Amino acid sequence: MGIKDIVEGKKQWREHMARVKALPPDYEIVYREMQKYLFKVGPVALSEGNLLSEIVDFFEEGAANGKGVLELIGTDVAAFCDDLIKDSPTYADAYQQSRSAEHAAAEE
């Protein structure tokens, strides 16, 4: 990863966060909670894909339609996030698999 990639990544992140800040206050609060939760859980798709941008797209559409954020996702933010990433491996899964492989190799 070169300097240009880092600069471009930061630029994209700032643009993304500007979109988040433009959301209605309740949407922004829920988005930030989802972001914290997803960063903790660590789905691999988070760094490889557009999951956070897709959430903002979804929220922008909901806000444009006059819906409250809890109408879109329900009252359990963590359950909604878990449902989003249910088929995605997490970094914890990858770590567990590598440890299991190391343990199996050590037993041989």
C-alpha positions in Angstrom: 0.0 0.0 0.0 1.5 3.2 -1.1 1.1 6.8 0.0 -1.5 7.5 -2.7 -3.6 4.6 -1.5 -3.5 5.8 2.1 -4.4 9.4 1.0 -7.2 8.1 -1.2 -8.5 5.8 1.7 -8.6 8.8 4.1 -10.4 10.9 1.5 -13.0 8.2 1.0 -13.4 7.8 4.8 -13.9 11.6 5.2 -16.5 11.6 2.5 -18.3 8.6 4.1 -18.3 10.3 7.5 -19.7 13.5 5.9 -22.6 11.4 4.6 -23.1 10.0 8.1 -23.1 13.5 9.6 -25.7 14.6 7.1 -28.2 12.0 8.3 -30.9 12.9 10.8 -29.7 12.8 14.4 -31.4 9.5 15.3 -29.9 7.8 12.2 -26.4 9.1 13.0 -26.6 7.9 16.5 -27.7 4.4 15.4 -25.1 4.3 12.7 -22.3 5.1 15.1 -23.5 2.4 17.4 -23.6 -0.1 14.5 -20.1 1.0 13.5 -18.8 0.5 17.0 -20.4 -2.9 17.2 -19.1 -4.0 13.8 -15.6 -2.8 14.5 -15.7 -4.9 17.7 -17.1 -8.0 16.0 -14.6 -7.6 13.1 -16.3 -9.1 10.1 -13.8 -9.6 7.3 -16.3 -8.1 4.9 -16.0 -4.8 6.7 -12.6 -4.1 5.4 -13.0 -5.8 2.1 -16.4 -4.5 1.1 -18.9 -1.7 1.1 -20.9 -2.8 4.2 -20.7 0.6 5.9 -21.5 2.5 2.7 -24.4 0.2 2.1 -25.7 0.9 5.6 -25.5 4.7 4.9 -27.3 4.2 1.6 -30.1 2.3 3.4 -30.3 5.0 6.0 -30.4 7.8 3.5 -33.2 6.1 1.7 -35.2 5.5 4.9 -34.7 9.1 5.9 -35.8 10.3 2.5 -39.0 8.2 2.9 -39.7 9.8 6.2 -39.2 6.6 8.3 -37.6 6.5 11.7 -34.4 4.5 12.0 -36.0 2.0 14.4 -38.7 1.4 11.9 -36.0 0.2 9.5 -33.8 -1.9 11.8 -35.9 -2.7 14.9 -35.0 -1.9 18.5 -32.1 -4.4 18.7 -29.1 -2.8 16.9 -26.8 -5.7 17.7 -29.3 -8.3 16.3 -29.6 -6.3 13.1 -25.9 -6.1 12.7 -25.5 -9.8 13.4 -28.1 -10.5 10.7 -26.1 -8.4 8.3 -22.9 -10.4 8.8 -24.3 -13.8 9.7 -22.7 -15.4 6.6 -19.5 -13.4 6.8 -16.4 -14.8 8.5 -15.0 -12.6 11.3 -11.4 -12.1 12.2 -12.1 -14.0 15.4 -13.2 -17.0 13.2 -10.0 -16.7 11.1 -7.9 -16.6 14.3 -9.7 -19.6 15.8 -9.2 -21.6 12.6 -5.5 -20.7 12.5 -5.1 -21.7 16.2 -7.0 -25.0 15.5 -4.7 -25.7 12.5 -1.6 -25.0 14.6 -2.9 -27.3 17.4 -3.6 -30.1 15.0 -0.2 -29.7 13.4 1.5 -29.8 16.8 -0.3 -33.0 17.7 1.0 -34.8 14.6 
